[in-house]
Amino acid sequence: MKNIFSKITNYFEKLSFSYKTYFLIFIIASGMICIVLLSQISIFIIKEDFDKFFNKRTISLIKLENIKDTYVINIQDTLRELDSGNLNFKQANEVLILGKQIIRKNWELYRIQSALNTDEMITSFIKKFIISRSKDIDSELLKNNIIKNINTKMSSIESALNSIHTKPNSEQLDDLNLEINSISIYITSLINYDLSIAINEKNDTQKVFNTIIIFSIISIFLVFVFSILLSIFVTNDFKQLNDSLEKNVDEKTKELITLNELLEKKISKEVQQNRKKDIIMFQQARFASLGEMLNNIAHQWRQPLGSITMIVQSFQTKMQLGKLTDEFIDDKVNDALLLANNMSNTLDDFKNFFSPDKSKIKFDIEKCIEHSIELSKYLLSKENIKIELIIKDKITLNSFYNEISHVFLNIISNSKDALCSNVDKNDRIIKIMVSKYKNRAMINMLDNGGGIPPEIVPKIFEPYYTTKYKSAGTGIGLYMSRQIIEKHINGSISYKNIVHKIKDNKNYNCSLFTIKIPINDEDKNAE
């Protein structure tokens, strides 16, 4: 026994991990299926035996008892009543005819019921291999003889009843009573025979049930033993695999730690370089804007400086002519102070534009756009560019005023360059439309400068990308605008080429910038 067990364990030990797993699953699954089948078969046999006993035996016995009672009550008692004069022949004959019908019907049903084979295929198959007891041939012969005698007695009683036409004599009554007592004895014997058959069948079913229970217990035991055995082998393989994996993980972890240290150093260097690049880009953007601002300041100061120069010269002229009066001096001084005050206000406007916003403020979007237009009006008027501002909804933002104004100024500057290059002086138009959509301010800025070539559109927001000469642009204006709108303000900015009737119902190829800005902080994720 020990040698067999050791051979089995050595065989399973040599199997691969996958085969052990498959075999374990097969043992458990087949064992469970076997147990379920055996339990179902046991239940099925018990139910089938109960149904058979009830239908074949119980109902048959009831039919025999009905026949026996009918002979005694409907025939024997009716003949006594007829003999005693309590019933006339007509009444007695009706009862006798009804009794004969009941007897024939019950006897026919009994014969049919007893002839049925109620053994199912599964039950017959199991009993064939489990039960060695064969049918008792003598008992079968006895049953057939009893049935034959009952048939004979029935025919004899029915013939005797048919021969009675009036009141029966004592001899006929004695013969009929004797025949009825005889058939009652035969029917009782048949009932006892059927009861003995039912008891034998119950014992057979009990033997089948006990045998199946034994096989179920053996199956459960075998499944349990093989499951434990294979589980031990699989667990050992899992342990070996786990040790191997832990070793590999430790090695890889050390490699990853070393790699992470190198990556951290590289990332630190790249972050420092990117910060330097961002600082340079912001400086270039500021310098580019500063150049345009200086042009605007120079233009807006040129006329007031000329006027102040003329005022100074007028003092000299009046003094030489001897016409310098106090009234003239007061008037010209007031004019000079007004011009100087306007120049100071202009300088403050541009200085505030370059001051970074430290906190959000509430402001009217229309005022912010007008401020950007005012800062660039010299260059726009110089190039004969008209700006049309359409305010569909009055909107108050809680955001960074100067940064948003800077974005508008960048887009206006780009539109100005496109219009100067591609459009006749008399047709240059920039249209700005402001509306509200789902808790967001939508600003559409378009010009009829011909649009941007489709192959260039995906790159316009990239840093240092420009279609202008290097002396005319740095390529970071739109990049900075996108950074401000998307990262600082949590909005969005997009571009597309469109065809639009911007003037005189004539179609123009236009550039359209769409800017969406949250109206309040809590609306930054709304669309």
C-alpha positions in Angstrom: 0.0 0.0 0.0 2.8 2.4 0.9 4.6 1.6 -2.4 1.4 2.4 -4.4 0.9 5.6 -2.5 4.6 6.6 -3.1 4.3 5.8 -6.8 1.2 8.0 -7.0 2.9 10.9 -5.2 6.0 10.6 -7.3 3.9 10.6 -10.5 2.1 13.8 -9.5 5.3 15.4 -8.3 6.8 15.0 -11.8 3.7 16.6 -13.5 4.0 20.2 -14.6 2.2 23.0 -12.7 -0.5 23.4 -15.4 -1.2 19.7 -15.6 -1.6 19.5 -11.8 -4.0 22.4 -11.9 -6.0 20.9 -14.7 -6.1 17.5 -13.0 -7.3 19.2 -9.7 -10.0 21.0 -11.5 -11.1 17.8 -13.3 -11.2 15.8 -10.0 -13.2 18.4 -8.2 -15.6 19.0 -11.2 -16.1 15.3 -11.9 -16.5 14.5 -8.2 -19.1 17.2 -7.8 -21.0 16.0 -10.9 -20.9 12.4 -9.7 -22.2 13.4 -6.2 -25.0 15.5 -7.8 -26.0 12.7 -10.1 -26.1 10.1 -7.4 -28.1 12.4 -5.1 -30.6 13.2 -7.9 -30.9 9.5 -8.8 -31.6 8.6 -5.1 -34.3 11.3 -5.0 -35.7 10.1 -8.3 -35.9 6.5 -7.2 -37.7 7.4 -3.9 -40.2 9.5 -5.8 -40.7 6.9 -8.5 -41.2 4.1 -5.9 -43.7 6.3 -4.1 -45.7 7.1 -7.2 -45.6 3.4 -8.4 -46.8 2.2 -5.0 -49.6 4.6 -4.9 -50.8 4.3 -8.5 -50.2 0.6 -9.2 -50.8 -0.9 -5.8 -53.0 1.4 -3.8 -55.4 2.2 -6.5 -55.6 -1.4 -7.6 -56.4 -2.5 -4.0 -59.1 0.1 -3.9 -60.7 -1.4 -7.0 -60.6 -4.9 -5.5 -62.1 -3.6 -2.3 -64.9 -1.9 -4.3 -65.6 -5.1 -6.2 -65.8 -7.0 -2.9 -68.1 -4.4 -1.3 -70.3 -4.3 -4.4 -70.9 -8.1 -4.2 -71.8 -8.0 -0.6 -73.9 -4.8 -0.6 -75.4 -4.4 -4.0 -76.0 -8.1 -4.8 -76.1 -10.2 -1.6 -78.0 -7.6 0.4 -80.4 -6.8 -2.5 -81.2 -10.5 -2.9 -82.0 -10.8 0.8 -84.2 -7.7 0.6 -86.0 -9.2 -2.5 -86.5 -12.5 -0.7 -87.9 -10.8 2.4 -90.3 -8.7 0.3 -88.8 -5.3 1.2 -88.1 -4.7 -2.5 -90.0 -5.7 -5.6 -88.3 -7.4 -8.5 -88.1 -4.3 -10.6 -86.4 -2.3 -7.9 -84.0 -5.2 -7.1 -83.3 -5.8 -10.8 -82.2 -2.1 -11.2 -79.8 -2.4 -8.2 -78.4 -5.7 -9.5 -77.8 -4.3 -13.0 -76.0 -1.3 -11.5 -73.9 -3.6 -9.2 -72.9 -5.8 -12.2 -71.8 -2.7 -14.1 -69.8 -1.4 -11.2 -68.1 -4.8 -10.8 -67.2 -5.1 -14.5 -65.8 -1.6 -14.6 -63.7 -1.9 -11.4 -62.4 -5.4 -12.5 -61.4 -4.1 -15.9 -59.6 -1.1 -14.4 -57.8 -3.4 -12.0 -56.7 -5.7 -14.8 -55.4 -2.6 -16.8 -53.6 -1.1 -13.8 -51.9 -4.3 -12.7 -50.7 -4.9 -16.2 -48.9 -1.5 -16.4 -45.1 -1.6 -16.1 -44.2 1.4 -14.0 -40.5 0.8 -13.8 -38.6 3.7 -15.5 -35.5 3.0 -17.6 -33.1 4.3 -15.0 -34.7 2.4 -12.2 -34.8 -0.8 -14.2 -31.2 -0.4 -15.1 -30.1 0.2 -11.5 -32.1 -2.6 -10.1 -30.9 -5.0 -12.7 -27.3 -4.6 -11.5 -27.9 -4.1 -7.8 -30.7 -6.5 -6.9 -30.0 -10.2 -7.6 -33.5 -11.4 -6.6 -35.6 -12.7 -9.5 -39.3 -12.7 -9.7 -41.1 -15.5 -7.9 -42.6 -17.7 -10.7 -44.8 -19.6 -8.3 -46.3 -16.4 -7.0 -47.1 -15.3 -10.6 -48.8 -18.6 -11.2 -50.8 -18.2 -8.1 -51.9 -14.8 -9.1 -53.0 -16.0 -12.5 -54.9 -18.9 -11.0 -56.7 -16.5 -8.6 -57.6 -14.2 -11.4 -58.8 -17.1 -13.5 -61.0 -18.4 -10.6 -62.4 -14.8 -10.0 -63.3 -14.6 -13.7 -65.1 -18.0 -13.5 -67.0 -17.0 -10.3 -68.0 -13.7 -11.9 -69.4 -15.5 -14.9 -71.2 -18.0 -12.7 -72.7 -15.3 -10.5 -73.8 -13.2 -13.5 -75.4 -16.2 -15.1 -77.3 -17.0 -11.9 -78.5 -13.4 -11.6 -79.7 -13.4 -15.2 -81.7 -16.5 -14.6 -83.7 -14.8 -11.9 -86.9 -13.3 -13.3 -89.1 -13.1 -10.2 -88.5 -13.8 -6.6 -85.6 -16.2 -6.1 -86.1 -19.5 -4.3 -84.0 -20.6 -1.3 -81.8 -22.9 -3.3 -80.8 -20.1 -5.7 -80.1 -17.8 -2.8 -77.9 -20.4 -1.1 -75.9 -21.0 -4.3 -75.5 -17.2 -4.9 -74.4 -16.6 -1.3 -71.9 -19.5 -1.6 -70.5 -18.1 -4.9 -70.3 -14.5 -3.5 -68.4 -15.8 -0.4 -66.0 -17.7 -2.6 -65.3 -14.8 -4.9 -64.8 -12.6 -1.7 -62.1 -15.1 -0.6 -60.4 -15.0 -4.0 -60.4 -11.2 -4.0 -58.9 -11.1 -0.5 -56.2 -13.5 -1.6 -55.5 -11.2 -4.6 -55.3 -8.2 -2.3 -52.8 -10.0 -0.1 -50.7 -10.9 -3.1 -50.6 -7.3 -4.3 -49.6 -6.2 -0.8 -46.8 -8.7 -0.7 -45.5 -7.5 -4.1 -45.7 -3.9 -2.9 -43.6 -4.8 0.2 -41.0 -6.5 -2.0 -40.7 -3.5 -4.2 -40.3 -1.2 -1.3 -37.5 -3.4 0.0 -35.9 -3.4 -3.5 -36.0 0.4 -3.5 -34.5 0.6 -0.1 -31.6 -1.6 -1.3 -31.0 0.7 -4.3 -31.1 3.7 -2.1 -28.6 2.3 0.4 -26.3 1.3 -2.4 -26.3 4.7 -4.0 -25.7 6.3 -0.6 -22.7 4.1 -0.2 -21.4 5.1 -3.6 -22.0 8.8 -2.8 -20.0 8.6 0.4 -17.2 6.8 -1.4 -17.2 9.5 -4.2 -17.1 12.3 -1.6 -14.2 10.6 0.2 -12.2 10.1 -3.1 -12.8 13.7 -4.2 -11.8 14.9 -0.8 -8.6 12.8 -0.8 -7.5 13.7 -4.3 -8.4 17.4 -3.8 -6.2 17.5 -0.7 -3.4 15.7 -2.4 -3.4 17.8 -5.5 -3.9 21.0 -3.5 -0.7 20.2 -1.6 1.2 19.8 -4.8 -0.3 23.0 -6.3 0.4 24.9 -3.1 4.1 23.8 -3.2 4.3 25.0 -6.8 2.7 28.3 -5.9 5.2 28.7 -3.1 8.2 28.0 -5.4 6.7 30.4 -8.0 6.1 33.0 -5.3 9.7 32.8 -4.1 11.0 33.1 -7.6 8.7 36.1 -8.3 9.8 37.8 -5.1 13.4 37.4 -6.1 12.7 38.8 -9.5 10.7 41.7 -8.0 13.6 42.6 -5.7 16.0 42.6 -8.5 13.7 44.7 -10.7 13.0 47.0 -7.8 16.7 47.7 -7.3 17.0 48.4 -11.1 13.9 50.7 -11.0 15.3 52.6 -8.0 18.5 53.2 -9.8 16.7 54.2 -13.0 14.4 56.5 -11.0 17.3 58.3 -9.5 18.8 58.9 -13.0 15.4 60.0 -14.3 14.9 62.4 -11.4 18.3 64.0 -12.2 17.4 64.3 -15.9 13.9 65.6 -15.1 15.4 68.2 -12.7 17.7 69.4 -15.5 14.9 69.5 -18.1 12.6 71.4 -15.7 15.3 74.0 -15.1 15.9 74.3 -18.8 12.1 74.6 -19.5 11.8 77.3 -16.8 14.6 79.2 -18.5 12.9 78.8 -21.9 9.5 80.0 -20.4 11.2 83.0 -18.8 12.8 83.9 -22.2 9.5 83.4 -24.0 7.6 85.6 -21.6 10.3 88.3 -21.9 10.2 88.1 -25.7 6.4 88.4 -25.6 6.7 91.4 -23.3 9.3 93.0 -25.5 7.2 92.4 -28.6 4.2 94.0 -26.9 6.4 96.8 -25.5 7.6 97.7 -29.1 4.0 98.1 -30.2 3.1 100.0 -27.1 6.0 102.4 -27.6 4.8 103.1 -31.2 1.3 103.8 -29.8 2.7 106.0 -27.0 4.9 107.9 -29.6 1.9 108.5 -31.8 -0.4 109.6 -29.0 2.3 111.9 -27.6 3.3 113.4 -31.0 0.3 115.6 -31.5 0.2 116.9 -27.8 3.9 117.7 -27.9 3.4 119.6 -31.2 0.6 121.5 -29.6 2.7 122.3 -26.5 5.5 123.5 -28.8 3.1 125.8 -30.6 1.9 127.2 -27.2 5.5 128.0 -26.1 6.2 129.6 -29.5 3.0 131.7 -29.2 4.3 133.1 -25.9 7.5 134.3 -27.7 5.5 135.8 -30.6 3.0 137.7 -28.4 5.9 139.0 -26.2 7.8 140.3 -29.3 4.7 142.0 -30.6 3.9 143.4 -27.2 0.5 141.7 -27.1 1.2 139.3 -24.2 -1.6 139.7 -21.7 -2.6 137.9 -18.5 -5.8 136.6 -20.1 -3.8 135.0 -23.0 -1.2 133.5 -20.6 -4.0 131.9 -18.4 -5.7 130.5 -21.5 -2.6 129.0 -23.0 -1.4 127.6 -19.6 -4.7 125.8 -19.2 -4.4 124.4 -22.7 -0.8 123.1 -22.0 -1.9 121.6 -18.6 -4.8 119.8 -20.3 -2.4 118.4 -23.0 0.1 117.3 -20.3 -2.6 115.6 -18.3 -3.7 113.6 -21.3 -0.2 112.5 -22.0 0.2 111.4 -18.3 -3.1 109.4 -18.6 -1.8 107.7 -21.7 1.4 106.7 -20.0 -0.6 105.3 -17.0 -2.7 103.2 -19.3 0.3 101.5 -20.9 2.1 101.1 -17.6 -0.9 99.4 -16.0 -1.2 97.0 -19.0 2.3 95.7 -18.3 1.7 95.3 -14.5 0.9 91.6 -13.8 -2.5 90.9 -12.1 -2.2 89.5 -8.6 -5.8 88.9 -7.9 -9.1 88.6 -9.8 -11.4 91.6 -10.1 -14.8 92.1 -11.4 -15.0 94.1 -14.7 -17.2 94.6 -17.7 -15.9 92.6 -20.7 -16.9 95.4 -23.0 -14.6 97.9 -21.2 -11.7 95.4 -21.4 -12.1 95.0 -25.2 -12.5 98.8 -25.6 -9.3 99.3 -23.6 -7.4 96.9 -25.9 -8.8 98.7 -29.0 -7.8 102.1 -27.5 -4.2 100.9 -27.0 -3.9 99.9 -30.6 -6.0 102.6 -32.3 -2.9 104.4 -33.7 -1.7 101.4 -35.7 -5.2 100.6 -36.7 -6.1 104.1 -37.9 -2.7 104.4 -39.6 -3.5 101.2 -41.7 -7.1 102.3 -42.2 -8.5 99.3 -40.3 -12.0 99.6 -39.0 -13.1 97.8 -35.8 -16.7 96.9 -35.3 -17.7 95.9 -31.7 -21.0 94.1 -31.2 -22.2 93.4 -27.7 -25.1 91.0 -27.6 -25.1 90.4 -23.9 -23.7 92.6 -21.1 -21.3 90.4 -19.2 -19.3 91.1 -16.0 -16.3 88.8 -15.4 -14.5 87.9 -12.2 -11.0 87.3 -13.7 -7.6 88.9 -14.6 -8.2 92.1 -16.4 -4.8 92.9 -17.8 -4.1 89.3 -19.0 -7.4 89.1 -20.9 -6.7 92.6 -22.4 -3.3 91.3 -23.5 -5.0 88.4 -25.3 -7.3 90.7 -27.2 -4.4 92.9 -28.1 -2.4 90.0 -29.5 -5.3 88.8 -31.7 -6.0 92.4 -32.9 -2.3 92.7 -33.7 -2.3 89.4 -35.7 -5.5 90.6 -37.6 -3.8 93.9 -38.4 -0.8 92.2 -39.9 -3.0 89.9 -42.0 -5.1 92.8 -43.2 -2.1 94.9 -44.2 -0.6 92.1 -46.2 -3.7 90.8 -48.1 -6.5 93.3 -48.2 -7.1 96.6 -49.9 -7.0 99.7 -47.5 -10.7 100.4 -48.1 -11.9 96.9 -47.1 -10.0 96.2 -43.9 -12.4 95.2 -41.1 -12.1 93.6 -37.7 -15.4 92.5 -36.1 -15.6 91.5 -32.4 -18.9 89.9 -31.1 -19.6 89.2 -27.4 -22.4 86.9 -26.2 -23.2 84.6 -23.3 -23.5 80.8 -23.6 -24.0 78.4 -20.6 -22.4 80.6 -17.9 -19.5 81.5 -20.2 -18.6 84.6 -22.1 -18.0 83.9 -25.8 -15.9 86.4 -27.7 -15.7 85.8 -31.5 -13.0 87.9 -33.2 -12.9 87.8 -37.0 -11.2 89.7 -39.8 -11.3 89.5 -43.6 -7.6 89.0 -44.0 -8.0 85.9 -46.1 -7.6 83.3 -43.3 -4.7 81.0 -42.5 -3.5 78.2 -44.9 -5.1 74.9 -43.6 -1.7 73.2 -43.3 -0.6 75.9 -40.9 -3.7 76.0 -38.7 -2.7 73.1 -36.3 0.6 74.9 -35.6 -0.5 78.5 -34.9 -0.6 78.0 -31.1 2.9 76.4 -30.9 5.7 78.5 -29.5 8.1 80.3 -31.9 6.0 79.4 -34.9 5.4 82.4 -37.1 4.8 83.1 -40.8 6.2 86.7 -40.4 9.7 87.8 -41.0 11.8 87.4 -37.9 12.1 91.2 -37.6 8.3 91.4 -37.6 7.3 88.7 -35.1 8.6 86.2 -32.5 5.9 83.5 -32.9 4.9 83.5 -29.3 1.9 85.9 -29.3 -0.8 83.2 -29.9 1.1 80.7 -27.7 1.1 83.1 -24.8 -2.6 83.9 -25.5 -3.4 80.2 -25.2 -1.4 79.8 -22.0 -3.3 82.8 -20.4 -6.8 81.6 -21.5 -6.4 77.9 -20.8 -4.1 77.7 -17.8 -4.6 81.0 -16.0 -8.3 81.6 -16.6 -9.5 78.0 -17.2 -11.1 78.9 -20.5 -10.5 77.9 -24.1 -9.4 79.4 -27.3 -9.8 78.0 -30.9 -9.4 79.0 -34.5 -11.0 78.2 -37.8 -11.2 79.6 -41.3 -14.7 80.7 -42.4 -16.5 82.4 -45.3 -18.5 85.4 -44.0 -20.3 88.4 -45.4 -18.4 90.9 -43.3 -19.1 93.9 -45.6 -21.6 94.9 -48.3 -23.0 91.4 -48.5 -19.8 90.2 -50.2 -18.3 86.9 -49.1 -14.8 87.1 -47.7 -12.4 84.4 -46.5 -12.1 85.2 -42.8 -10.1 84.2 -39.7 -12.3 83.4 -36.7 -10.8 83.2 -33.1 -13.4 82.0 -30.5 -12.6 82.6 -26.8 -14.6 81.1 -24.0 -14.1 82.6 -20.5 -15.9 81.4 -17.3 -18.0 84.2 -15.9 -17.4 83.0 -12.3 -14.9 80.7 -10.6 -17.5 78.0 -10.0 -18.3 77.9 -13.7 -14.8 77.0 -14.9 -15.8 73.4 -15.8 -19.0 74.4 -17.6 -19.4 74.1 -21.3 
